[in-house]
Structure formats: C-alpha cells, structure tokens
Amino acid sequence: MNWQDTAFSVGQLAFTLALLPSIYSNQKPDRMTCFVTASFLFLFGGSYMSLGLLWSAASANVCALAWSYLFFQKRVERRPFAWYDRFSNTLYFSAADVDRARDGDNEVVALFREER
C-alpha cells in the first residue's frame, strides 16, 4: 500500500462518515445529486482498481453505496391535500392529512391553524 492509496481511502471514508447524518435525517439531498455523485464514485472506484489502488477502490465504492442508499431513501415530499368549498366557506382535509396533523406534521398543523 502506497501513500496515495492511504490518502484516497482515508478521504473517501471520511466522506462516507460525513454522509451518516443525511442518511439518518428526514431531510435528504435531491435525487439527481445522489445519482450523479454515486455514479462518479463508482467510476472512480473502477479507475482506482485499474491503477492497483485496492483500498481506494473499496472506499470509493462504499461511499458510492452510501450515496446510492440516499438516492433510494429520498421520498417525494407530499404537500397536504386540502380543498376549499366556497359555498359553505369550509376547508376540507383528507383523512391521511388529519392523521399527519395528529402525529405532529408541522405543515398540516399550520393549515389547520389557518382554517380557524
């Protein structure tokens, strides 16, 4: 193992550890960011492998897997579904959004407060 292999592998592992808060958070990076980053990291891993930098290749692929995991973990953020009946001057919510409000979803709770 030469010093370049050590430097690249330690750097990639540091980047992977830096992703852990994003993996465990409810807020995720954009899907395109995750896809492009994971794709290039897999490409870098193959390049490192062809140069004989095995530890760098392994750590680049681990980091790419973490970005791939974020890609699949990203949820489409859904706005609350509500409709307004102008004849009765009432704002109606779906049953799922009422459940979300009970669970403390701030966006839905804000809409309920605006209604009152």
Secondary structure, 3 states (H helix, E strand, C coil): CCHHHHHHHHHHHHHHHHHHHHHHCCCCCCHHHHHHHHHHHHHHHHHHHHCCCHHHHHHHHHHHHHHHHHHHHCCCCCCCCEEEECCCCEEEECHHHHHHHHCCCHHHHHHHHHHC
